[in-house]
């Protein structure tokens, strides 16, 4: 019974992770109007699945980090209630955030649940050195690093673009408008008729495009291709970094590392396909205004930082890094929506303690049952 609960709750956590995190890699494609929602979410799903498969080879260090070993005493980790409480606390927190449209960190929720359960189960015997160096430091430093990188790299790439003679152009939408025409004589009102006349309009469906050529290739086509590749790289990095963190809990339910990683990868994909729309709208349209060049820059920074962290076994948050990149781009370009950014930062502050409280409460409640 208890091991079945661990497996089910771990898969629920994977679903929640997909719902909240899957779209973050392709949010710049959707936000810059480079492509539509359906194309973006399928690109995210496929490339995240590839990242989950690669985690079998490249990210086994994260499996050990998020099992709780070294953070709390071994006998606590061996208690099945520990895994149930951690999975319940983190999944409930991430699902709630997804329902409200807040992009939060599954990594942050997991750490909060580990700490909350560990404080109660181990009577406060936490390895504070591992907590600080192995968890909190990478989590706190990665978004700041992403902000600084975005504020540095984007102006450089913009100057490089201008030096290469690549300019910007805004599309003008030309459409026919139905205009009512009243005859000159008032006694002929019954003769009111409509005619179709051309109308110029700049509306939200229009987007800024790049003009000019780079190495004989149209700049717009080259950038769009690079933007798609960078978005795929971010999603791949996310699958590589997040899958083993969730699979670590599944292992406590008796699964093998391979089956755990595959099961988590499948549920991440399902969560992203069916429950990601609200977070997608927040990440794509409410953090900052962006064009394809700015989105490409944010993706390059996010994918580079997350892939490097996965290889080193550092538990950085894809959410924090991707949002940090967008925050930096918005600050430099002047397109940042600070009210939304403030709401997101508040959600980040709430994530860890909320997951910890739910997990600790779950562990305490499970003590009344014979499991």
N, C-alpha and C positions, 0 to 999 in steps of 0.2 A: 504493500500500500504506500509506504513512505517513499520508496524508490520510484514508483509510478508517478507520485506527486512531483518529485524532483524533475523527472523527464518532462512531464506536461508543463510545469511552470517555466522550465528552461526554454521550451519551444514557444510559450506565450511571450517570454522576454525577447526571443528572436523575432517574433512577429511585431512586437512593439518597436524594436530597433529598426526594422524595415520601414514601418509606418513613419517614424520620426526622422530617420537618417537617410533613407535610400535616395531621396530626391536632392539632397544637398550637393551632390557632385555635379548635377546637371541643372541646378537652379539658375546658373548664369546663362545657359542656353535659352531657357524659358523666359527669364527676366529681360534679356536683351533682344527678345523676339527673333532669335536666330532659328528657333524651331518651336513646334507646339508642344503641349503637355504630353500627349500620347507617345510621340517619338522620344521625348526626353525621358519619360519614366521607363520605357522599354530599354533604352540605352543604359540607364542606370541599373536596371535589373540584371541585364546580361553581364555587364562588366563587373558588377558586385559579385555575381556568382563565380566569375573567373577568379576574383580576389579570394573568395572563400576556398576555392580549390587550391590556390597557391599557398594558402595558410597552412596546408598540410606539410609544406616543405619549409617555408620561410619564417613562420611566426610561432613556432612551438614554445618560444620563451614566454609568450603571453599566456599560454595555457597554465603554466606554473604560477605566474604572478597572480592570476585571478581565481585560483583555487582556494586562496586564503592561507596557504602554507607559508610560514615565515612571518605572517602578519599576526596571527593568533596561534595559541598552542595547538599542537597536533591533535590532541584528544578532542578539541572543540571542532576542528575541521572534520574529524571522523564521525561526529554526531550528525545523523541525517537531517535533523531539524535545522541545523545551520544552513545547509544548502537550500532547504525549502524556504526559510525565512529570507535569505539573500535574494533568491529568485522572485519571491512575492513582493518584497519591498521595491526592488528595482523595476520590475515589470509594471507594477501599479503606478509608479511615478511617471514612467515614460509614456504609458498609455494615456494617462491624464493630460500630460503635456501635448501629446499628439491630438487629442480631442479638442484642446483649446487653441491649437495652432502654434504652440511655442516650440522652436527648435532647441531642445535640450540635449545634454550629453548622456548617452547610455553608460559610458565609462564613469562619469561622475555619479550617476545613480548607483552603479555597482559598487563603487568605493564607499558611498554613503551607507549602502546596505551592509557591506562587509564590516565597516566600522561600528555601525549601530548594533548589529548582531554580536560582534566581537566584544564590545564593551559590556554587554549583558551576560553573554555566555562565558566569557573568560574573566569576569569580575574586574574588567579594566586592564587586563594583562595584554596590551597591544604592543607590538614592536614599533615604537614611535619612529625609530631611525628608518625602518623600511617604509613606513607610512609617509614620511616626509620626503625622502630621497627617491623612493621607488614609485610613488603615486602622486603626491600633492605637487612636488616641484615640477615634473613634466606637464601636469595639467594646468598649473598657473602660468608657466613660462611660455607654453606653446601659443596661446592666443595673442600674447603681447609680441612674440616674435613674428607672428603672421601679420599683425598690424604694422609693425616697423618695416617688414619686408615689402608689404604692399605700398606703403607710403614712399619707399625708396625706389622700388622697381618700376612702378607705373609711370612716374615722371620721366625716368630714364628711357623707357620704351616709347613714350610719347614723343620725346625729343628725337629719338632714332627714327620714328615714323616720319616726322616732319622733314628731317634731313634727307630721307630717301624719296621725298616728293609724294608721299601718300597723304591725300587730303580726306576730308569728310564731306559727305553730301547727305541731305535730308530729302527723303522721297516726298513728292507732292501728289496727293491722291486726287485724280480728276474723275468726277462722276456726274451723272445726269440728275438734276433735281427737278421735281414736279412743282411748277410755280403757277399759282392761280392768277388769271388775267381777267380784269373787269373791263368790259367795254366802256367807251367814253361816255355814253348816254346813260343816265341814272335810271331811266325808265326801261332799260333793257337788262336789268339785273338777272332776269331768268336766263340770259345768254352767257352766264359765267362759264368760263371754260379753263382748262388746264393745258399747259404746254410744257415740254421737256427742254430744259436749258442746261448747258454745261456749268459745273460749279467746281472751283478749286477748294480743296480742304486739306488741312494737316490735322490728322486725328491720332489717337493713341495707338492705332494699328500700324502707323508708319514708324520707321526706325531709321536711325543714322547708319549710313553705310560708308565704306572706305572706297575712295577712287584712286586710280593710279595702278602701276604695275611694280612687281618685285620679281626680279630675275625672269622677266618676260611673262609672268603669270599675273592675272588680275588680282589685286590686293584683297578685294572682298572675298573671292573664292579661296585664296590661300589662307586668309584669317579664319574663315568659317570652318575650313577643314581642320586647321590647327585647334580651333575652339572645341570642335567635337572630340578630337583626340585628347585634349587636355581634360575635358569633362569625363571621358571614359577612364582616364588615368586616375582622377580623383575617386571615382566610384570603385575602381579596382583597389586602390589604396585603402578605401574604407572597408571593403570586404576582407582585405588582408589583415587589417588592424582590429576590426570589431568581432569577427567570427570567433577567433580563439578565446576572447574574453568571455563570451556567453557559453561556448562549448566547455569551458573549464568547470562550470556548474553542472553541466550535463554529465561530465565524467564522474562526478560524485554520486550520480544515480546508477552507475554501473556500466555506462557505455564505453566504447573504445574511442580513442582520439579521432580515428578516421570517420566512424559513424557519427560521432558527435558533431564534428565540423561540417559534414555533409547535411545532417539534419538541421543544424542551425542555418546553414546557407539557404536551404529550401524555404524555411519559414521566414527568413529575412526578405526573400524575393516575394513571397505571398503578402507579407505585411506592406511592402512598398507598393504593390500593385493595387491593393484594395483600400488602403487607409492613409494615403500620404498627401491627399489634396490640400488640406488646410496648412500643413507645414510648408508645402510647395509654394503656396500663394505668399506666405510670409517671407520665405527666403528669396523668392524671385522678384517680388514687387514692393515689399514693404520695408526692406532694409536700406536700399539705396537705388537710385536711378543708375542704369548702366547701359553701355553699348557693348558690342561684341568684343572689342579690344580690351575693355576693362574686365569683362568676364573672363576672357582668356588669361589675363594677368593673374587674377584671383585664383584660377584653377591651377596654374603652374606652381604658385606658392603652396597651395594646399596639398597637391599631390606630392610635391617634393618633400615637404615636412613630414607628412604622414607615412610615406614609404620609408623614409630614413628612420623614423621612430619605430616602425614595425620591425625593421631589420635589427635594430638595437634592443628590441624588447621593451621599449618605453611606452607606457600606457597613455599616449596623448589622445585627446578627443578630436575626432574628425569634425564634430560640430563646432568646437571652440576655434579650431584652425580655419575652417571654411568661413565661419562668421567673422573671425578676426580679419581675414583677407578682405572681405566685403566692407567691414568697418573702415579699414585703412583706405580702400579705394574711394569710398564715399566721403571720407574726410578730405582727401586730396582733391577730388573732383567737385566737391560742393554739393553732391547729390544725396548725402546721407539723410535718412529719416530718423532724427535723434529720438523722437518719442518712441518709435518701435524699438530702436536699439536699447533704450533704457528699459523697456519692458522685457526684452530678451535677457539683459544682464540681471534683472531682478529674478527672472525664472531660473537662471543659472545659480544664483545665491540660494534659492529655495530648494533646488534639486537634491543636494547632498543631505541636508538635515531631514527633509521629508522622507527620502528613501530610508534613511537610518531609523527614523521613528517607526515607520511602517514595518520594517524588518525586525526591529527589536520587539515591537508589540506582537508580531507574528510568532517569534521565537518564544516569547513568554506565554502566549496563548497555547502553543503546541505542548507546553509542559504539562498541561492538564489532561492530555490525551495519551493513551498507551499506544505508541507507534512502533 
